Amino acid sequence: MEIKKVNGVKKYLNKKGGIRMITTRMMSIDDYKSVYELWVSIPGMGLNDIDDSFDGIKRYLERNPDTSFVAEDDGKIVGAILAGHDGRRGFIYHAAVLHQYRNRGIGKKLVDLALNALKQKGISKVGLLVFSKNEIGNTFWEKMGFYEKEACIYRDKKLREMHYRPNPYLEKE
Ligand SMILES: CC(C)(COP(=O)(O)OP(=O)(O)OC[C@H]1O[C@@H](n2cnc3c(N)ncnc32)[C@H](O)[C@@H]1OP(=O)(O)O)[C@@H](O)C(=O)NCCC(=O)NCCS
């Protein structure tokens, strides 16, 4: 894909040399196949066979119908963010942008959309988990104003067996 800098900002060009527009919209369950393909294409996405199945994402979007978003290039999903709340805290999962579309503000745009949607619902604080070895992810979230909570340890307990996709951030050195 041809790239040109316009006023210092990277723009992607279409076949005729015009600037390609990346559009954003709310995620719906009809996007599941494309969004899941995006997630599995990215090494290090923490995906499991229950929460990230079609039924798991359907359930999530039914509870949180208007706070998750996708970015599209001419109908092709190139970025996505899953966000929702439990009535108290907002939470973000699986923010992702296709490799060849990174570093041009798509991730930030998706985060802004999710945060605005959560704020409109009266949510005052939003959390997320990022693997400690994910340097790009941690740099990105730091830039987005999500700071490490040093005094806390994240704990969880599984209520049923789940299977995770292999994850380079969890491999022992
Ligand atoms: C993290 C991710 C979503 C960022 O998407 P993106 O579209 O490239 O991000 P943006 O272009 O909107 O960048 C936003 C800011 O983060 C910074 N940033 C993004 N990637 C960066 C990198 N590799 N190194 C340094 N800074 C980076 C940008 O410089 C920008 O800062 P600025 O506003 O000061 O210029 C993308 O890299 C990705 O999909 N990574 C794999 C999945 C992942 O790790 N997700 C996060 C953990 S859940």
The ligand as an SDF file (V2000), in Angstrom:
LIG
                    3D

 48 50  0  0  0  0  0  0  0  0999 V2000
   -1.4030   -0.9310   20.3490 C   0  0  0  0  0  0  0  0  0  0  0  0
   -2.0500   -0.6640   18.9760 C   0  0  0  0  0  0  0  0  0  0  0  0
   -3.5630   -0.9100   19.0710 C   0  0  0  0  0  0  0  0  0  0  0  0
   -1.7910    0.8150   18.6180 C   0  0  0  0  0  0  0  0  0  0  0  0
   -2.5080    1.0980   17.4190 O   0  0  0  0  0  0  0  0  0  0  0  0
   -2.0290    2.2720   16.4340 P   0  0  0  0  0  0  0  0  0  0  0  0
   -3.1450    2.5460   15.5000 O   0  0  0  0  0  0  0  0  0  0  0  0
   -0.7070    1.9230   15.8470 O   0  0  0  0  0  0  0  0  0  0  0  0
   -1.8270    3.4810   17.4610 O   0  0  0  0  0  0  0  0  0  0  0  0
   -1.8710    5.0520   17.1180 P   0  0  0  0  0  0  0  0  0  0  0  0
   -1.2870    5.2720   15.7630 O   0  0  0  0  0  0  0  0  0  0  0  0
   -3.2370    5.5500   17.3600 O   0  0  0  0  0  0  0  0  0  0  0  0
   -0.8660    5.6050   18.2030 O   0  0  0  0  0  0  0  0  0  0  0  0
   -1.3100    6.3130   19.3440 C   0  0  0  0  0  0  0  0  0  0  0  0
   -0.0940    6.7240   20.1360 C   0  0  0  0  0  0  0  0  0  0  0  0
    0.6480    5.5850   20.5810 O   0  0  0  0  0  0  0  0  0  0  0  0
    1.9950    5.6680   20.0850 C   0  0  0  0  0  0  0  0  0  0  0  0
    2.4170    4.3670   19.5930 N   0  0  0  0  0  0  0  0  0  0  0  0
    1.6900    3.4710   18.8940 C   0  0  0  0  0  0  0  0  0  0  0  0
    2.4820    2.4200   18.5560 N   0  0  0  0  0  0  0  0  0  0  0  0
    3.7020    2.7010   19.0340 C   0  0  0  0  0  0  0  0  0  0  0  0
    4.9590    2.0260   18.9890 C   0  0  0  0  0  0  0  0  0  0  0  0
    5.0990    0.8570   18.3290 N   0  0  0  0  0  0  0  0  0  0  0  0
    6.0210    2.5900   19.5930 N   0  0  0  0  0  0  0  0  0  0  0  0
    5.9160    3.7690   20.2080 C   0  0  0  0  0  0  0  0  0  0  0  0
    4.7600    4.4850   20.2840 N   0  0  0  0  0  0  0  0  0  0  0  0
    3.6760    3.9510   19.7040 C   0  0  0  0  0  0  0  0  0  0  0  0
    1.9200    6.5950   18.8970 C   0  0  0  0  0  0  0  0  0  0  0  0
    3.1550    7.2320   18.6760 O   0  0  0  0  0  0  0  0  0  0  0  0
    0.8500    7.5840   19.2970 C   0  0  0  0  0  0  0  0  0  0  0  0
    1.3770    8.5730   20.1480 O   0  0  0  0  0  0  0  0  0  0  0  0
    1.2370   10.1210   19.7490 P   0  0  0  0  0  0  0  0  0  0  0  0
   -0.2540   10.3700   19.7690 O   0  0  0  0  0  0  0  0  0  0  0  0
    1.9860   10.8030   20.8180 O   0  0  0  0  0  0  0  0  0  0  0  0
    1.8240   10.2170   18.3990 O   0  0  0  0  0  0  0  0  0  0  0  0
   -1.4070   -1.5480   17.8720 C   0  0  0  0  0  0  0  0  0  0  0  0
    0.0010   -1.4160   17.9330 O   0  0  0  0  0  0  0  0  0  0  0  0
   -1.7390   -3.0190   18.0250 C   0  0  0  0  0  0  0  0  0  0  0  0
   -2.7400   -3.5100   17.4980 O   0  0  0  0  0  0  0  0  0  0  0  0
   -0.8780   -3.7710   18.7500 N   0  0  0  0  0  0  0  0  0  0  0  0
   -1.1010   -5.2100   18.9530 C   0  0  0  0  0  0  0  0  0  0  0  0
   -2.2350   -5.4720   19.9240 C   0  0  0  0  0  0  0  0  0  0  0  0
   -1.9210   -4.8790   21.2810 C   0  0  0  0  0  0  0  0  0  0  0  0
   -0.8280   -5.0140   21.7960 O   0  0  0  0  0  0  0  0  0  0  0  0
   -2.9350   -4.1760   21.8440 N   0  0  0  0  0  0  0  0  0  0  0  0
   -2.7660   -3.4970   23.1270 C   0  0  0  0  0  0  0  0  0  0  0  0
   -2.8180   -4.3950   24.2940 C   0  0  0  0  0  0  0  0  0  0  0  0
   -4.4900   -4.8960   24.6300 S   0  0  0  0  0  0  0  0  0  0  0  0
  1  2  1  0
  2  3  1  0
  2  4  1  0
  2 36  1  0
  4  5  1  0
  5  6  1  0
  6  7  2  0
  6  8  1  0
  6  9  1  0
  9 10  1  0
 10 11  2  0
 10 12  1  0
 10 13  1  0
 13 14  1  0
 14 15  1  0
 15 16  1  0
 15 30  1  0
 16 17  1  0
 17 18  1  0
 17 28  1  0
 18 19  1  0
 18 27  1  0
 19 20  2  0
 20 21  1  0
 21 22  1  0
 21 27  2  0
 22 23  1  0
 22 24  2  0
 24 25  1  0
 25 26  2  0
 26 27  1  0
 28 29  1  0
 28 30  1  0
 30 31  1  0
 31 32  1  0
 32 33  2  0
 32 34  1  0
 32 35  1  0
 36 37  1  0
 36 38  1  0
 38 39  2  0
 38 40  1  0
 40 41  1  0
 41 42  1  0
 42 43  1  0
 43 44  2  0
 43 45  1  0
 45 46  1  0
 46 47  1  0
 47 48  1  0
M  END
$$$$
